[in-house]
């Protein structure tokens, strides 16, 4: 890191990597596995605040089941 002129701690780089994976829309199970967590619950506990709620799929299913359809 010194040779590259980086001052960040390795843990900070790991957190940045996880944050970027979340921002790209990767699912929590895949992120958890990439980070080596024993359970996705660990990833959610640490990074859960970074996941944006998105219930579009649930709304589509609800509309389809009620006969409203989405197109």
C-alpha positions as CSV (number, residue, x, y, z in Angstrom):
1,X,0.0,0.0,0.0
2,X,2.9,2.4,0.7
3,X,4.4,1.8,-2.7
4,X,1.0,2.6,-4.3
5,X,0.6,5.7,-2.1
6,X,-2.5,4.4,-0.4
7,X,-3.2,5.4,3.2
8,X,-6.5,3.4,3.7
9,X,-6.5,0.4,6.0
10,X,-7.2,-3.0,4.4
11,X,-10.5,-3.1,6.3
12,X,-11.6,0.2,4.7
13,X,-10.9,-1.3,1.3
14,X,-13.0,-4.4,2.2
15,X,-15.9,-2.1,3.3
16,X,-15.6,-0.1,0.1
17,X,-15.7,-3.3,-2.0
18,X,-18.8,-4.5,-0.2
19,X,-20.4,-1.1,-0.6
20,X,-19.7,-1.0,-4.3
21,X,-21.2,-4.6,-4.7
22,X,-24.4,-3.5,-2.9
23,X,-24.6,-0.3,-5.0
24,X,-24.3,-2.4,-8.1
25,X,-27.4,-4.4,-7.1
26,X,-25.7,-7.6,-6.2
27,X,-27.8,-9.8,-3.9
28,X,-26.9,-10.2,-0.2
29,X,-26.2,-13.9,-0.5
30,X,-23.6,-13.4,-3.2
31,X,-22.0,-10.5,-1.3
32,X,-21.9,-12.5,1.9
33,X,-20.1,-15.4,0.1
34,X,-17.6,-13.1,-1.6
35,X,-16.7,-11.5,1.8
36,X,-16.4,-14.9,3.4
37,X,-19.2,-14.4,5.9
38,X,-20.6,-17.5,7.5
39,X,-24.1,-16.3,7.0
40,X,-25.9,-13.5,4.9
41,X,-27.2,-12.3,8.3
42,X,-23.7,-11.1,9.1
43,X,-23.5,-9.1,5.9
44,X,-27.0,-7.6,6.6
45,X,-25.9,-6.7,10.1
46,X,-22.9,-4.8,8.9
47,X,-24.0,-3.4,5.6
48,X,-27.8,-3.6,5.9
49,X,-28.1,0.2,6.0
50,X,-26.7,0.3,2.5
51,X,-29.4,-1.8,0.9
52,X,-32.2,0.3,-0.6
53,X,-35.7,-1.2,-0.2
54,X,-37.2,-2.2,-3.5
55,X,-40.6,-3.9,-3.6
56,X,-41.2,-3.7,-7.3
57,X,-41.1,-7.5,-7.7
58,X,-43.6,-7.9,-4.8
59,X,-45.9,-5.3,-6.4
60,X,-45.8,-7.1,-9.7
61,X,-46.6,-10.5,-8.0
62,X,-49.4,-8.9,-6.1
63,X,-50.9,-7.3,-9.2
64,X,-50.7,-10.6,-11.1
65,X,-52.3,-12.6,-8.3
66,X,-55.1,-10.1,-8.0
67,X,-55.7,-10.2,-11.7
68,X,-54.5,-6.7,-12.3
69,X,-51.4,-7.7,-14.3
70,X,-48.4,-5.5,-15.1
71,X,-48.6,-5.8,-18.9
